[in-house]
Amino acid sequence: NLEIDAQFSSVSLSNSVCVLTLSHTVCYWSRYFNLPRGIISHGDMECVDRSRKIDQPYEDSLVAVIGRNGKWQLVIFLIVAINATPTAWNMVAITFMAPNNLDHWCAPPNHLKNLSADEWKQLAIPTDMKDGKSVYQRCKMYNLDYSIEYSQLATSVGDRNTTALISCRTWMREDGSEQTYEYDLSRFSNTIINTFNLVCDDKQMVAHAQSSYMVGILLGTLLGGVFADWFGRRTVLLVFTFPLLIFGVAASFASSFLAFMALRFLVAFSVMAIFTAGFVYYLEQMGGQWRTIYGFGNGYMFSSGIVTLPAIAYLVNDWQYLQLCIILPCALLIVVYILIPESPRWLLSQNREKEAREIVKKICHRNRRDYKDSFALTDQVTSTEDRIKRPTLLDLFRTPRLRWRTLNLFYIWFVVSLIYYGLSLNSGDLGGDIFVNMFLAGAVEYPSLTICIFLLRSTGRRWPLSASLVLGGVACFGTMIFEKDVYTLDWPIVTLAMIGKFFIGTAFAIVYVFTAELYPTVLRTTGVGSSSMSARVGSICAPYLAFYGLQVYHYLPVIFFGVTSIIAGVLSLALPETYNKSLPETLEEGEVLGTSAEKSHKVSIRSAREDRDEIDSGGVTSAETSQL
């Protein structure tokens, strides 16, 4: 016997059938319909919409129909997220195309080309002390009369300490020699360094090349998302694969360094547009915790690219063939993108419901779920975000706490990206084998991502983020202990650098989730997008810090990494914890997040809105996640 309060009569039940099953479970009917607690005291209730089956509250209409996860979502993830692997290949390939420690020296004149490298160096190249060892200089030679024969030249050489030096290029212009430098190509048969003579006065051009690539990544992220919203996810995936192939192949045949740099910029733009559209494509067809799981799965795909690239570069040690090897497999993506359908969520946003229903019907068949034409695919409740004007970047700085939070997050994202790419792109400077170092730099991300999943689900966000940043900074400082002129072994430095990469990779994964939860719904996409822009600035600066820092002091880059990372770790403690808290939706809720006023504000404002949203399947919350 159930006592029904008079309030019950005011609730419309025209679209629901309520099934009661007696059990020991407390019924939460009052939670949905704002009834006094205890009126319906016992029973296990399931509310089933007559038009569709709801997986659980907070699920939007589309996911409620196709399911949070199933065979369809798994297949779509595997065939679309695979583009993360060539994305990683292209991003760090410069490490093997332009190895940092490629040895070189001034080339001999034409009539002395028959001399061995050792004979020529002993005759014409001065030496310096580096890391406690005597090494030949790379950009200068003795200013001698090299027009005479070798036998005369060897006997006429006087005191080398008083012999003037001349740069390789100056001597080449005076002598009219066709070749300026010779290179040690025992490990790499051909690099962009020896192809375009990117040494001595032009060695900073390698940093320009990688930074311009990161600028392409930045623009590809921005415009790729815009194009995907305008023209559709599948359209962007398919269309941008063609310029990726064209520009990528053309880059391997570039006749000048500027052409190579421009083509690589276009490759970066294209590959990131594909990456962004693909990420949105499969995540917006999933629900609940599966978005988090598959989101981290994308990270595993990216790490796989870093892990496999050293093997490819080891087997193909010519930069032109390496460029082809990391581009041509992308041709398979064209076949994949032709076969997949457009995102049903995007079609619904464009009022193309008929096309969306045909796709949803196929998805339900693959996932073995019932489908009826009467199922609702869009939520009828207008979200808070839709009722407010379109947010801008300035809105992130309008209120005091939000302003501080935004600046804090901008700094953290900048530092994390700077160190992440700084350690990845400069693995050749760590000592040891460049191929092994790059493999380890990718391999440490597997446990990093795995541990991150458990941390986010159990211990929160703020303390794991702070600990990761501080420990990553300490590991970077630790590499300074092992001076190369004192310790002959390279593995301690490599080990500490990989530990730093492990913690920075963990911080990178956490800050993505943390940032999304710190911003209110009306600013969430803007906040995450602008924070990501700060990360791109960090990745653009990373090659320059590595290059110019090493010119000043060998350990300056890792000192900078360590200091900035520890500062970021301390600053992250000033951010409010979001673990097990409902996401802020309005600017007011975002401003009081983490303060003493948070609870009272939620009691007075959020309660009624949550009850309403739960009745209508929580479309707002799920829509936010899919946009992110």
Secondary structure, DSSP 8 states (H G I E B T S, - for coil): -----GGGGGS--TTEEEEEE-SSS---HHHHHT--TTSS-S-EEEEEESSS---STT--HHHHHH-SS-HHHHHHHHHHGGGHHHHHHHHHTHHHHS-TT--EEE---GGGTTS-HHHHHHHH--EEEETTEEEE-SSEEE---TTS-HHHHHHH---GGGS-EEEHHHHHHHHT-S--EEE--SS-SB-HHHHHT--GGGTTHHHHHHHHHHHHHHHHHHHHHHHHHHH-HHHHHHHTHHHHHHHHHHHTT-SSHHHHHHHHHHHHHHHHHHHHHHHHHHHTT--THHHHHHHHHHHHHHHHHHHHHHHHHHH--BHHHHHHHHHGGGHHHHHHHHHS---HHHHHHTT-HHHHHHHHHHHHHHTT----TT---S-SS--TGGGS----GGGGGSSHHHHHHHHHHHHHHHHHHHHHHHHHHTGGGGSS-HHHHHHHHHHTHHHHHHHHHHHHHHT-SHHHHHHHHHHHHHHHHHGGGS-TTT---SHHHHHHHHHHHHHHHHHHHHHHHHHHHHS-GGGHHHHHHHHHHHHHHHHHHHHHHHHHHHHH-TTHHHHHHHHHHHHHHHHHTTS---TT-----SHHHHHHTTSTTHHHHIIIIIHHHHHHHHHTTTHHHHHHHHH-
